Amino acid sequence: MDIEEILYIQGCGMRDRILGLTPAENPVLQQRLRTPEHRSDLVSAWEFGWAIEDAIRRTRLPITELSLVGAC
């Protein structure tokens, strides 16, 4: 597996989080892949992408709070 494949799958995880999928709906889990290790790596890459997008969405401030940032 190369870095491009990992980044692509991470991007898929981010996109799927935006679309509302949950970690249990990871589409990589349903694919038949070359080896168990390859599958495990792709599952982890998707979950990492999903978690990044989830963290971004959880830490976004509402508009009213954004106007207060840097107002000190």
N, CA, C and O atoms as a Tinker XYZ file with bonds, in Angstrom:
   288  protein
     1  N      0.854000   -1.163000    0.000000    73     2
     2  CA     0.000000    0.000000    0.000000    64     1     3
     3  C      0.903000    1.230000    0.000000    63     2     4     5
     4  O      1.904000    1.278000    0.716000    81     3
     5  N      0.540000    2.217000   -0.806000    73     3     6
     6  CA     1.346000    3.424000   -0.876000    64     5     7
     7  C      0.618000    4.605000   -0.231000    63     6     8     9
     8  O     -0.559000    4.514000    0.118000    81     7
     9  N      1.337000    5.698000   -0.084000    73     7    10
    10  CA     0.801000    6.868000    0.610000    64     9    11
    11  C     -0.415000    7.455000   -0.110000    63    10    12    13
    12  O     -1.331000    7.968000    0.533000    81    11
    13  N     -0.423000    7.379000   -1.436000    73    11    14
    14  CA    -1.569000    7.908000   -2.186000    64    13    15
    15  C     -2.852000    7.158000   -1.849000    63    14    16    17
    16  O     -3.920000    7.758000   -1.727000    81    15
    17  N     -2.736000    5.844000   -1.701000    73    15    18
    18  CA    -3.906000    5.036000   -1.350000    64    17    19
    19  C     -4.401000    5.377000    0.055000    63    18    20    21
    20  O     -5.606000    5.483000    0.288000    81    19
    21  N     -3.475000    5.544000    0.976000    73    19    22
    22  CA    -3.847000    5.897000    2.348000    64    21    23
    23  C     -4.548000    7.252000    2.372000    63    22    24    25
    24  O     -5.597000    7.400000    2.998000    81    23
    25  N     -3.967000    8.241000    1.689000    73    23    26
    26  CA    -4.575000    9.576000    1.663000    64    25    27
    27  C     -5.944000    9.563000    0.994000    63    26    28    29
    28  O     -6.860000   10.265000    1.424000    81    27
    29  N     -6.079000    8.765000   -0.055000    73    27    30
    30  CA    -7.380000    8.658000   -0.727000    64    29    31
    31  C     -8.432000    8.093000    0.218000    63    30    32    33
    32  O     -9.544000    8.617000    0.296000    81    31
    33  N     -8.088000    7.027000    0.935000    73    31    34
    34  CA    -9.045000    6.401000    1.854000    64    33    35
    35  C     -9.353000    7.337000    3.022000    63    34    36    37
    36  O    -10.491000    7.382000    3.487000    81    35
    37  N     -8.362000    8.079000    3.498000    73    35    38
    38  CA    -8.625000    9.066000    4.552000    64    37    39
    39  C     -9.606000   10.119000    4.044000    63    38    40    41
    40  O    -10.519000   10.524000    4.764000    81    39
    41  N     -9.415000   10.555000    2.811000    73    39    42
    42  CA   -10.347000   11.515000    2.206000    64    41    43
    43  C    -11.754000   10.945000    2.099000    63    42    44    45
    44  O    -12.739000   11.660000    2.286000    81    43
    45  N    -11.843000    9.653000    1.796000    73    43    46
    46  CA   -13.159000    9.000000    1.748000    64    45    47
    47  C    -13.813000    9.011000    3.126000    63    46    48    49
    48  O    -15.016000    9.237000    3.248000    81    47
    49  N    -13.021000    8.767000    4.151000    73    47    50
    50  CA   -13.549000    8.811000    5.508000    64    49    51
    51  C    -14.060000   10.191000    5.869000    63    50    52    53
    52  O    -15.109000   10.322000    6.501000    81    51
    53  N    -13.331000   11.219000    5.474000    73    51    54
    54  CA   -13.766000   12.595000    5.738000    64    53    55
    55  C    -15.080000   12.889000    4.998000    63    54    56    57
    56  O    -16.017000   13.450000    5.566000    81    55
    57  N    -15.124000   12.498000    3.729000    73    55    58
    58  CA   -16.334000   12.722000    2.934000    64    57    59
    59  C    -17.526000   11.975000    3.532000    63    58    60    61
    60  O    -18.631000   12.511000    3.617000    81    59
    61  N    -17.285000   10.742000    3.940000    73    59    62
    62  CA   -18.374000    9.948000    4.495000    64    61    63
    63  C    -18.880000   10.529000    5.810000    63    62    64    65
    64  O    -20.072000   10.430000    6.104000    81    63
    65  N    -17.999000   11.133000    6.608000    73    63    66
    66  CA   -18.442000   11.796000    7.835000    64    65    67
    67  C    -19.334000   12.977000    7.496000    63    66    68    69
    68  O    -20.350000   13.202000    8.154000    81    67
    69  N    -18.954000   13.737000    6.465000    73    67    70
    70  CA   -19.764000   14.866000    6.010000    64    69    71
    71  C    -21.137000   14.384000    5.559000    63    70    72    73
    72  O    -22.146000   15.049000    5.791000    81    71
    73  N    -21.165000   13.226000    4.915000    73    71    74
    74  CA   -22.429000   12.674000    4.413000    64    73    75
    75  C    -23.269000   12.013000    5.510000    63    74    76    77
    76  O    -24.404000   11.606000    5.266000    81    75
    77  N    -22.702000   11.908000    6.727000    73    75    78
    78  CA   -23.482000   11.399000    7.847000    64    77    79
    79  C    -23.266000    9.944000    8.208000    63    78    80    81
    80  O    -23.976000    9.414000    9.063000    81    79
    81  N    -22.306000    9.284000    7.581000    73    79    82
    82  CA   -22.047000    7.894000    7.959000    64    81    83
    83  C    -21.431000    7.830000    9.352000    63    82    84    85
    84  O    -20.757000    8.763000    9.789000    81    83
    85  N    -21.667000    6.736000   10.032000    73    83    86
    86  CA   -21.073000    6.501000   11.338000    64    85    87
    87  C    -19.875000    5.578000   11.173000    63    86    88    89
    88  O    -19.723000    4.952000   10.124000    81    87
    89  N    -19.017000    5.482000   12.193000    73    87    90
    90  CA   -17.888000    4.558000   12.082000    64    89    91
    91  C    -18.310000    3.113000   11.802000    63    90    92    93
    92  O    -17.582000    2.368000   11.145000    81    91
    93  N    -19.467000    2.726000   12.291000    73    91    94
    94  CA   -19.955000    1.361000   12.050000    64    93    95
    95  C    -20.339000    1.140000   10.583000    63    94    96    97
    96  O    -20.457000   -0.003000   10.141000    81    95
    97  N    -20.531000    2.217000    9.834000    73    95    98
    98  CA   -20.901000    2.120000    8.421000    64    97    99
    99  C    -19.694000    2.244000    7.494000    63    98   100   101
   100  O    -19.850000    2.543000    6.310000    81    99
   101  N    -18.519000    2.023000    8.013000    73    99   102
   102  CA   -17.281000    2.101000    7.244000    64   101   103
   103  C    -17.381000    1.167000    6.035000    63   102   104   105
   104  O    -17.436000   -0.051000    6.208000    81   103
   105  N    -17.405000    1.716000    4.813000    73   103   106
   106  CA   -17.562000    0.864000    3.631000    64   105   107
   107  C    -16.372000   -0.070000    3.383000    63   106   108   109
   108  O    -16.516000   -1.082000    2.697000    81   107
   109  N    -15.223000    0.255000    3.925000    73   107   110
   110  CA   -14.053000   -0.611000    3.749000    64   109   111
   111  C    -14.275000   -1.954000    4.434000    63   110   112   113
   112  O    -13.728000   -2.970000    4.005000    81   111
   113  N    -15.074000   -1.960000    5.496000    73   111   114
   114  CA   -15.343000   -3.201000    6.214000    64   113   115
   115  C    -16.033000   -4.241000    5.339000    63   114   116   117
   116  O    -15.941000   -5.439000    5.607000    81   115
   117  N    -16.723000   -3.790000    4.296000    73   115   118
   118  CA   -17.492000   -4.691000    3.446000    64   117   119
   119  C    -16.731000   -5.129000    2.195000    63   118   120   121
   120  O    -17.248000   -5.908000    1.394000    81   119
   121  N    -15.509000   -4.631000    2.025000    73   119   122
   122  CA   -14.739000   -4.954000    0.828000    64   121   123
   123  C    -13.867000   -6.188000    1.045000    63   122   124   125
   124  O    -13.371000   -6.437000    2.144000    81   123
   125  N    -13.701000   -6.933000   -0.007000    73   123   126
   126  CA   -12.752000   -8.051000    0.014000    64   125   127
   127  C    -11.429000   -7.516000   -0.504000    63   126   128   129
   128  O    -11.326000   -7.057000   -1.641000    81   127
   129  N    -10.435000   -7.584000    0.341000    73   127   130
   130  CA    -9.135000   -7.028000   -0.015000    64   129   131
   131  C     -8.078000   -8.113000   -0.072000    63   130   132   133
   132  O     -8.330000   -9.265000    0.282000    81   131
   133  N     -6.909000   -7.738000   -0.515000    73   131   134
   134  CA    -5.824000   -8.702000   -0.743000    64   133   135
   135  C     -5.462000   -9.515000    0.493000    63   134   136   137
   136  O     -5.412000  -10.743000    0.436000    81   135
   137  N     -5.215000   -8.847000    1.593000    73   135   138
   138  CA    -4.796000   -9.532000    2.813000    64   137   139
   139  C     -5.502000   -8.919000    4.015000    63   138   140   141
   140  O     -5.990000   -7.792000    3.928000    81   139
   141  N     -5.565000   -9.627000    5.119000    73   139   142
   142  CA    -6.144000   -9.040000    6.334000    64   141   143
   143  C     -5.383000   -7.787000    6.788000    63   142   144   145
   144  O     -5.985000   -6.847000    7.308000    81   143
   145  N     -4.062000   -7.777000    6.589000    73   143   146
   146  CA    -3.268000   -6.610000    6.980000    64   145   147
   147  C     -3.630000   -5.394000    6.125000    63   146   148   149
   148  O     -3.746000   -4.279000    6.634000    81   147
   149  N     -3.806000   -5.621000    4.823000    73   147   150
   150  CA    -4.190000   -4.537000    3.907000    64   149   151
   151  C     -5.552000   -3.985000    4.306000    63   150   152   153
   152  O     -5.746000   -2.770000    4.351000    81   151
   153  N     -6.488000   -4.872000    4.592000    73   151   154
   154  CA    -7.825000   -4.456000    5.014000    64   153   155
   155  C     -7.746000   -3.656000    6.304000    63   154   156   157
   156  O     -8.397000   -2.619000    6.434000    81   155
   157  N     -6.962000   -4.124000    7.249000    73   155   158
   158  CA    -6.818000   -3.437000    8.529000    64   157   159
   159  C     -6.240000   -2.035000    8.341000    63   158   160   161
   160  O     -6.692000   -1.083000    8.976000    81   159
   161  N     -5.255000   -1.913000    7.480000    73   159   162
   162  CA    -4.652000   -0.604000    7.214000    64   161   163
   163  C     -5.667000    0.354000    6.596000    63   162   164   165
   164  O     -5.729000    1.526000    6.968000    81   163
   165  N     -6.461000   -0.147000    5.652000    73   163   166
   166  CA    -7.461000    0.707000    5.002000    64   165   167
   167  C     -8.587000    1.085000    5.957000    63   166   168   169
   168  O     -9.069000    2.217000    5.932000    81   167
   169  N     -9.003000    0.155000    6.788000    73   167   170
   170  CA   -10.024000    0.460000    7.799000    64   169   171
   171  C     -9.514000    1.563000    8.717000    63   170   172   173
   172  O    -10.244000    2.505000    9.025000    81   171
   173  N     -8.271000    1.450000    9.151000    73   171   174
   174  CA    -7.683000    2.459000   10.030000    64   173   175
   175  C     -7.576000    3.816000    9.328000    63   174   176   177
   176  O     -7.835000    4.854000    9.937000    81   175
   177  N     -7.198000    3.806000    8.058000    73   175   178
   178  CA    -7.084000    5.057000    7.307000    64   177   179
   179  C     -8.446000    5.731000    7.177000    63   178   180   181
   180  O     -8.552000    6.944000    7.356000    81   179
   181  N     -9.483000    4.964000    6.871000    73   179   182
   182  CA   -10.831000    5.526000    6.757000    64   181   183
   183  C    -11.270000    6.089000    8.097000    63   182   184   185
   184  O    -11.792000    7.202000    8.158000    81   183
   185  N    -11.064000    5.333000    9.177000    73   183   186
   186  CA   -11.455000    5.785000   10.515000    64   185   187
   187  C    -10.713000    7.057000   10.909000    63   186   188   189
   188  O    -11.292000    7.936000   11.548000    81   187
   189  N     -9.437000    7.166000   10.536000    73   187   190
   190  CA    -8.667000    8.363000   10.848000    64   189   191
   191  C     -9.228000    9.575000   10.109000    63   190   192   193
   192  O     -9.388000   10.642000   10.701000    81   191
   193  N     -9.527000    9.420000    8.829000    73   191   194
   194  CA   -10.143000   10.509000    8.067000    64   193   195
   195  C    -11.480000   10.907000    8.647000    63   194   196   197
   196  O    -11.785000   12.094000    8.761000    81   195
   197  N    -12.282000    9.920000    9.016000    73   195   198
   198  CA   -13.589000   10.181000    9.617000    64   197   199
   199  C    -13.410000   10.957000   10.931000    63   198   200   201
   200  O    -14.137000   11.915000   11.195000    81   199
   201  N    -12.442000   10.536000   11.747000    73   199   202
   202  CA   -12.208000   11.174000   13.046000    64   201   203
   203  C    -11.711000   12.606000   12.887000    63   202   204   205
   204  O    -12.074000   13.474000   13.682000    81   203
   205  N    -10.888000   12.868000   11.876000    73   203   206
   206  CA   -10.421000   14.232000   11.632000    64   205   207
   207  C    -11.603000   15.135000   11.337000    63   206   208   209
   208  O    -11.739000   16.203000   11.934000    81   207
   209  N    -12.456000   14.712000   10.418000    73   207   210
   210  CA   -13.622000   15.530000   10.061000    64   209   211
   211  C    -14.567000   15.683000   11.244000    63   210   212   213
   212  O    -15.136000   16.755000   11.450000    81   211
   213  N    -14.736000   14.632000   12.011000    73   211   214
   214  CA   -15.601000   14.704000   13.185000    64   213   215
   215  C    -15.046000   15.712000   14.193000    63   214   216   217
   216  O    -15.808000   16.497000   14.759000    81   215
   217  N    -13.742000   15.701000   14.423000    73   215   218
   218  CA   -13.129000   16.639000   15.358000    64   217   219
   219  C    -13.294000   18.078000   14.876000    63   218   220   221
   220  O    -13.570000   18.975000   15.672000    81   219
   221  N    -13.127000   18.293000   13.591000    73   219   222
   222  CA   -13.304000   19.638000   13.040000    64   221   223
   223  C    -14.735000   20.103000   13.258000    63   222   224   225
   224  O    -14.967000   21.240000   13.668000    81   223
   225  N    -15.679000   19.241000   12.989000    73   223   226
   226  CA   -17.086000   19.621000   13.147000    64   225   227
   227  C    -17.457000   19.840000   14.608000    63   226   228   229
   228  O    -18.306000   20.681000   14.903000    81   227
   229  N    -16.854000   19.117000   15.508000    73   227   230
   230  CA   -17.163000   19.273000   16.932000    64   229   231
   231  C    -16.554000   20.533000   17.527000    63   230   232   233
   232  O    -17.065000   21.036000   18.527000    81   231
   233  N    -15.479000   21.061000   16.946000    73   231   234
   234  CA   -14.800000   22.213000   17.528000    64   233   235
   235  C    -15.158000   23.531000   16.870000    63   234   236   237
   236  O    -14.665000   24.576000   17.293000    81   235
   237  N    -15.982000   23.515000   15.871000    73   235   238
   238  CA   -16.383000   24.767000   15.228000    64   237   239
   239  C    -17.224000   25.590000   16.195000    63   238   240   241
   240  O    -18.124000   25.073000   16.856000    81   239
   241  N    -16.911000   26.883000   16.264000    73   239   242
   242  CA   -17.651000   27.784000   17.138000    64   241   243
   243  C    -18.866000   28.341000   16.406000    63   242   244   245
   244  O    -18.812000   28.580000   15.200000    81   243
   245  N    -19.954000   28.547000   17.131000    73   243   246
   246  CA   -21.098000   29.214000   16.509000    64   245   247
   247  C    -20.710000   30.631000   16.079000    63   246   248   249
   248  O    -19.758000   31.198000   16.616000    81   247
   249  N    -21.426000   31.200000   15.130000    73   247   250
   250  CA   -21.130000   32.537000   14.596000    64   249   251
   251  C    -21.053000   33.572000   15.714000    63   250   252   253
   252  O    -20.171000   34.431000   15.686000    81   251
   253  N    -21.937000   33.516000   16.680000    73   251   254
   254  CA   -21.936000   34.520000   17.753000    64   253   255
   255  C    -20.649000   34.461000   18.565000    63   254   256   257
   256  O    -20.164000   35.496000   19.024000    81   255
   257  N    -20.091000   33.280000   18.749000    73   255   258
   258  CA   -18.849000   33.157000   19.505000    64   257   259
   259  C    -17.640000   33.543000   18.661000    63   258   260   261
   260  O    -16.631000   33.992000   19.203000    81   259
   261  N    -17.727000   33.374000   17.341000    73   259   262
   262  CA   -16.615000   33.756000   16.476000    64   261   263
   263  C    -16.325000   35.242000   16.549000    63   262   264   265
   264  O    -15.170000   35.656000   16.455000    81   263
   265  N    -17.367000   36.051000   16.717000    73   263   266
   266  CA   -17.155000   37.495000   16.772000    64   265   267
   267  C    -16.413000   37.904000   18.033000    63   266   268   269
   268  O    -15.872000   39.008000   18.095000    81   267
   269  N    -16.373000   37.032000   19.049000    73   267   270
   270  CA   -15.690000   37.350000   20.286000    64   269   271
   271  C    -14.235000   36.903000   20.283000    63   270   272   273
   272  O    -13.459000   37.326000   21.140000    81   271
   273  N    -13.855000   36.059000   19.337000    73   271   274
   274  CA   -12.486000   35.562000   19.282000    64   273   275
   275  C    -11.542000   36.710000   18.949000    63   274   276   277
   276  O    -11.745000   37.424000   17.967000    81   275
   277  N    -10.539000   36.880000   19.748000    73   275   278
   278  CA    -9.559000   37.939000   19.524000    64   277   279
   279  C    -10.026000   39.313000   19.964000    63   278   280   281
   280  O     -9.379000   40.309000   19.639000    81   279
   281  N    -11.122000   39.396000   20.687000    73   279   282
   282  CA   -11.656000   40.687000   21.110000    64   281   283
   283  C    -11.069000   41.159000   22.437000    63   282   284   285
   284  O    -11.490000   42.194000   22.952000    81   283
   285  N    -10.130000   40.444000   22.991000    73   283   286
   286  CA    -9.565000   40.796000   24.308000    64   285   287
   287  C     -8.756000   42.058000   24.266000    63   286   288
   288  O     -8.219000   42.481000   25.290000    81   287
